[in-house]
């Protein structure tokens, strides 16, 4: 019997005339995700996408990779057999033998999409249940909380046998929503924000600010490792590492101490926008959450937003730390985020930062950086010119 993967779309089912475009992008992303372990054929029929492994492609590894492709609600490994009960019943016991031997209870679900099939769904369930009980006499039927649910689908092309589906990544296929650039730090929040916006169909670029000698090479490697985990879900990410030391020292030396964090954030946004536009990104992504730290009060966010002339997406803005950590653990970034390698956001942190900064006073303080002597505009131009670019891809 052939083994394939059945995919149930989530939000794509709600799309109208452009649904085909979304499905084409999803099929491309599936093939790209599986490519390191083999090749697959992806096709669609009766509201389901079918993934058929080609050559010697490892279907178990393929299924694990497909489970991280956004745009999929659920997936199931399934046996594909001809549509006659004399073939279906033995195939059920052969394909699900290990699960049925270990279980104590089971039930059968049948879905008859092909209405020409002679047996109706209840009849298929009854026949399959009787056959399974004969082959596995230790089992009993439990229709409420079974150990194993056997599903038999009768479709136009063939019959498909599978057990409980695997949870998919959900969301929309990456590449259907444009590109955005995440301001990535080494903390917990920004990788989660990256993942959440990729889930909404956005391709990702990233910008990280490095301040050697105050920050180390290990902090840079930490950011690359974090994005490597995110890329397992989002696909390839272009990372731009901006040398920020000169600008950060100028802010420290010429601006009021209690305004340092907000002014630093404003200059990060100004630089990130330049890089984002060069990378054809239409928005920035930030991991800010209201009230989490002094620079994330509403007044502080108002001041940082005023430095932007493109949208800033903040997907974790209303989440508490426990909710953010829960996602970080799911996507396997948490343990990397808590490694003790400081990023530039912790450099020159004021003892008593303003929690309610006033925009006019922030702008007035920044004028000290605009003199011919300091010339922060030239510093920005230099930092952008000296930015290093890396391509982050999932581990093979």
N, C-alpha and C positions, 0 to 999 in steps of 0.2 A: 504494500500500500504506500501511496505517496503521503508525505507529511508536509503541510504548508502552515502558514500563519494567516489567520483571519483578523482583520482590523476593523474595529468599530469607531467611526468618527464621532466626535463630540459636537463642538460648535459648528463644524463645517456643515452639519445637517440643516442648520438654520440659514445658510447662505442661499441667495436666490440665483440670479442669472450668472453671477460670477463664481458660483460654486466650483465649476470645472477648473478655473484658474487656481483656486486654493488646493484642489486635489492634485493638480499637476505639480505644484510646488511640494506638497507633502510626499508624493511619489519620488520626486528627485531627492528630497531630504532622507527618505528611507534608504534609497540606494547608496547615498553618500555615507550614511551612518554604518551600513553593513560592509561597505567596500573593503575595509582592512581585513575582513575575515572571509570575503568571497563576494559572489555576485548573486543578485536576485531579480526575478521578474515581478513587476508590480502591475496589477490590473484591477479594474473595478467592475462590479456587477451587483445589482439588487441591494444598493445602499451599503455595500461592504467592499473593502479593499482586500485583495488577495496578494500575498507575498509568497512566491514559489522559489525556494533555494535552487540555484543552478550549480552544476558540477559538484564539487565536494564541500560546499558551504556548510559550516556547522550551524544547524538550525537553533541549537540552544544559545550559542553566542549571538547569533543574529537576533533572536527574540529579546535578549537582554539589551542589546543596543537599540532596537526599535522601541523598547519601552521608554527610552529617554528622548524620543523624537516628539516634539511638540505638535499638537494637532490630532492626537490619538487618545480616545477615551479609554479604550480597553483593547487587548489583543489576546488571542488564543492560539496555541499550537494545536493543530487538528489533523486527523487522518482523513484523507480523501479517498472515497471508495465509490463503486458504481451504485446506482439507486435501485437496489433490490434487497429485500429483507434477508434473503439467504446469504448475502454477502455482508450486509450491515451488522447482523447480530454476532457472528464470529469475530468480526473486526473490532467491535466494541470490547469484547473480552480480551482480545489480543493486545489492542492498543493501550487499554487502561488496566492491564493485568496487575502491575505493581501496586497501583493505587487501590484497586479493589481487594487485593489480598491483604493489605494492611488495614483497610477500613473495617468498621463494624456495621455502619449504616450507609445507605445510599438512596438516591432517588433518580428518576429519569425525566429530563425535559425534552420535548420534541417540538421542532419548529418546521412547519411544512410550507415553505415559500412556493414550492411547485405544487399548485393545486391539482395537477393531473396525476399526482402520485396516488395509487389506489387506497392507501391507508390514511386515515386522518390522524392528527397528532395524538389524541388519547389512545388510539389503537397501537400506534408506534410505541408509546410509553409502556403499555401493557405487555406487548410482545417482548420488548427489550428487558423489562423488569423480570418477567418470567424466565427468560433465557439466562440472565445474570444470576438469578437465585439458584438455577439448576447447576451452573458452573461454579458458583461460589456459595455453597450452602451455609457458610458461617455468617453471611450477611443478613440483615433485616432492612426493611424499607422504613425510612423516616422522611416524610415530605416536608417537615418543618426545619430541622437542623441536621441534615445528613453530613456524614464525614466526606462523602464524595457525591457530587452532582454530575451525572452523565448527560451530556447534551448531544442530541442528534438533530442535525439540520438537513432538511431535504431541499436542495436548491435546484435551479434549472440545469446547472452544469454537472452536479454530482451530489453525493451525500457526504456530510462532514461530521466527524465524531470528535468531541473535545470535552474537557472537564471545566472547572471554574476558570473564568478569564483572568488575565493578569491586568492589574491597573496600569493604564497608560499615563503619559505626562500631562495630557489635557492641553488646553490652550489652543493657539493657532499656529500653523506652520511658520517657522522662521523664514523671513524673506517676503512675507505678505504684507508687512506693515511699515516697510522702509527701514532706515538705519538710524541708530542713536548712539551717542558716545557717552560711556559711563566714566565718571570720575572715581577711579578705583583706589582705595586705600588698602592697608593690610588688616583692616578691622573685620568685624562680623557682618556689618550692615550692607556695605556696597556690593559684595558678591551676591548677596541675597537679592538686592535690588536689580542687579544685572540679570539674574536668572528669571526674576518675575517679569521683566520687560521682554526678555527673549520669549517667554511663554505667551506674550501677546503678539508674537509674530515679528518682532524687531530683530534685524541683524545688529550685531554689536561691534563697536570700536571701543577702545578704552584709553584713558589718559591717566598716568600716574606721575606724581610730582616727587622728585628725589632731591634731597638736600645734603649731599656729601660735604664735609666729613661727618655731619650730624646724623645722617642715616647711612646704613651700611649696604654692602652688596647683598647681604642676606635678606634685607628688607625688600630689595628688588626681586630676588628669587622667590620670596614669599608671595609677592603679587602675581608673578608668573604662574606659580603653583595654584593659586586661587583661581585664576582665569582658566587654567588647564582643566580644573574641575567643572567650571561653568561651561566650558566649550564642549564637554561631553553631552550637554543638552542643547547648546546654542549653535554648535559648529564653530568654524574658524573665527578668531577674534584678532584684530590688529591692535597691538598695544603700543602706545606712544609714551616714552618715559622722558619727562621734561626736567632739565636741570633748573632747580628753583632756588638754589642757595643764595645767589646774589640778590634776587628780589626779596627773599625772606629776610636777609640781613638788613637790607635797606628799610623794610617795614619796621623791623625791630629798632633800628637806630633813629628813625625820623618820625615815627608815629607814636601817639600815646599808648602806653602799655595795655590799658584796659580795652583798647580797640583792636589790638593786634590780630585776634582770631577772625573777626568779621572782615577786616581789611584783607587779610591773607586769603580768605574764601572768595572775596570779590575778584582778586587778581587771578586766582585759580580759574574762576569762571570765564574771565576775559581771555585767558590763554586757551582754555579748553574749547571755547567757541571757535577760535581760529583753526585749531586742529580739526574740530568736528566738521567744519565747512570744507576743509581740504579733503576730508574723508567722505564727503557727500552725506554727512549725518544731518538730520533735521531737528534734533533735540539733544539735550544733555540728560543724563541719568544720575541721580544722587541718592545716597543711602540715608538721608536725613529723616529723623523721626521727631515729631513735635515734642519739645521739652526734655529730650534725652540728655543734652548738654547745653551749656550756655549759648553756643552759637546756633542752637536750633529752637530758640523761642520764636514766636511769631514776629516780634520786632526785628530780631536778627535775620530771620528768613526774608523779611521785607527788604532789608538792606542789601543782602546778597542777591536777591532777585533783581534789584534795580541795576545791577551790573550786567545783566543778561539781556540780549535781544533775540534769543531763541527760547523755546519752551524748556523748562527744567522738569523732568518727570521724577516724582518721588514716590515710588510704589509702597514703601514701608512707612509713609508719613504718619499713619494712624495706628501703627502696630506697637505693642509693647515689646520689651526685650525678649521675654519668654517666647513670644510668637515668632520673632525673627530668628532666635536660636533654634527653634524647632525646624524651620526650613533649612537653616545652615547645616543642621545634622542630617537632614534628608538628602541634601545635595553634596554632602561630604566635604564641606568647606570649614566647618567649625574648628576642628582640631588644628588646621593650618592657621586660621585666623588668630588663635590664642597663643601662637608661638611668640616669644618675647623679642621680636625684632621691630623696633620702633619705626614709624613712618613720619613724614615731615609735618603731619598735623599735630604731633605732640612736641615739636620743636618750638622753643620760646613761648610756651604756654603761659599766659599771664596768671598771676596769683588770684586776681579778682577781676575776671572778665565782665564786661557789661552784658547784662541779660536783656536790657531794654535800650539798645542803641538807637540814636536818632539819625536818620539818613543824612540830613544836612550837615551834621557834625562829622559824620564819617567821611563824606565827600570833602569837607573842609580840611580834615586831617590828611587826606590823600594828596592834597595840593603840595605838601612838603616833598612829595616824591616826583613832582613834575618840573622841578627847577632844572636849569641847564647843568647844574652840578650833579644832580642825582640822575635825571633823565631815565625814569622808569620805562618809558616807551621804548628806548633803545635796549634796555634790559630784556623786555618782553620779546622784541624782535630777535635778539641774540639767543634767548632760551628756546624759541620756536625753531630757529635755524639749527640749533645743536641737539634737537630732540632725536632720540634713538627710537627706531621702529622695529618691533618684533611681531612675528606671526605666531599666535598661540593656537595649537590644534590639540584635539583629544589624543590621549595616549593610544598607541596602536594595540 
